Amino acid sequence: MTAEHKVERKLFDEVMVPCYAPMNMIPDRGKGARIWDQDDREYIDFAGGIAVSCLGHCHPVMVDALKTQAEKLWHLSNVMTNAPALRLAKKLTEVSFADRVFFANSGAEANEAALKLARRWAVDVHGPEKSEIIAFTQGFHGRTFFTVTVGGQAAYSDGFGPKPGDVSHLPYNDLDALAAAMSDKTCAIMMEPLQGEGGIVTPDPAFVQGVRELCDKHNALLIFDEVQTGNGRTGTFYAYEQTGVTPDILSTAKSLGGGIPIGAMLTTEKLAAHMKVGTHGSTYGGNPLACAVAEAVVNEVSKPEVLAGVKEREGWFREGLEALNAKYNMFSEIRGKGLLIGAALNEEWKGRARDVLLAAGEEGLLLLVAGTNVVRMTPSLVITKEEAEEGLARLDRALAKLTAA
Ligand SMILES: *Cc1c(COP(=O)(O)O)cnc(C)c1O
């Protein structure tokens, strides 16, 4: 890259609000599951922008959709109808239970819309006492004040003064606790069908089914946050398809845009009717440029061969990680579903997920963590065998150094 476009890492500390602590390496460009930094050093990307870059970097179907739409029309207000948004909404209703779609710009905003719809439905149909939102500890739903309050990590929600009210948290996977807590005052349950940020935790199928039954019993809505699990990540277009349970409201973002900012709330016709003109809105939500790219992404990812390919790739990763574990004995469990993979560290390595991430970075491999004990991988859903093998070989070298140190 040309010298005048280069930046130094220290500029981050000079001009950015310090709520992140990014790595020192500065990415410049990407292709497939590879990224090159400003000095042309190559990295294999098992992070995928935290479950965003589902088709890898600069996939031709995304680049084509972006270029075509960029020369037609970028933005319209919601005062107008726009074709890319309608095409994408139609597609999303075809690949899910939903009849209606609301577009936002992020996962948090999609969840905000989901929670507001649930509360509005309860006020309209049952009266103002039905306001309790129940969610789960270690859950993550975004960073707006309502969504971070519903999320189950006090470290993220505390210290900002009074929170939105009537939100409570229970342990994930504990159906008895939920049965004891729920009542006719419960408005909605919000949950991830597989906890991502909380450590890649898959619930028991009986728990998920039980939550649905309790919601039906108490006339409460079930909201699935599929911001991380959605759009092919677990091997079906949405993860709920594998649970035998259908939610009333579903939020989706991250991989929906494959790298362009977009989120959506999906719901039924009956519930959507409570969002009358003026009840909610977003300036950029449903932006034609974002919707055109997302439409291309959804068309590609929803192909049966791409979804089947996720299961196949899960096998490559599980085998590779088990083989590394046989060699280095660092993980207590390889968990997750599809290409949402967690390698949980054993007692000896407890708390050192970030050390693994940094050691991998030294070897030219980009990883993620989920908390301090889980190394997380959310690679491209179309990562090639060569890219996956090369990444695992680099992880092998990183773990060799780490265990020798
Ligand atoms: C990332 C994430 C969010 C927040 O999405 P943003 O686009 O960062 O607002 C919400 N829920 C889950 C499950 C997530 O993984």
The ligand as a MOL file (V3000), in Angstrom:
LIG
                    3D

  0  0  0     0  0            999 V3000
M  V30 BEGIN CTAB
M  V30 COUNTS 15 15 0 0 0
M  V30 BEGIN ATOM
M  V30 1 C -23.0940 -9.4870 18.1370 0
M  V30 2 C -24.3840 -9.7980 18.8020 0
M  V30 3 C -25.3470 -8.8020 19.0440 0
M  V30 4 C -25.0850 -7.3420 18.7770 0
M  V30 5 O -24.9730 -7.0590 17.4300 0
M  V30 6 P -24.4000 -5.6020 16.9930 0
M  V30 7 O -24.4930 -5.6420 15.5030 0
M  V30 8 O -23.0330 -5.4990 17.5340 0
M  V30 9 O -25.3150 -4.5930 17.5860 0
M  V30 10 C -26.5490 -9.1890 19.5710 0
M  V30 11 N -26.8060 -10.4730 19.8680 0
M  V30 12 C -25.9150 -11.4610 19.6520 0
M  V30 13 C -26.2720 -12.8720 19.9650 0
M  V30 14 C -24.6650 -11.1510 19.1240 0
M  V30 15 O -23.7690 -12.1220 18.9410 0
M  V30 END ATOM
M  V30 BEGIN BOND
M  V30 1 1 1 2
M  V30 2 1 2 3
M  V30 3 2 2 14
M  V30 4 1 3 4
M  V30 5 2 3 10
M  V30 6 1 4 5
M  V30 7 1 5 6
M  V30 8 2 6 7
M  V30 9 1 6 8
M  V30 10 1 6 9
M  V30 11 1 10 11
M  V30 12 2 11 12
M  V30 13 1 12 13
M  V30 14 1 12 14
M  V30 15 1 14 15
M  V30 END BOND
M  V30 END CTAB
M  END
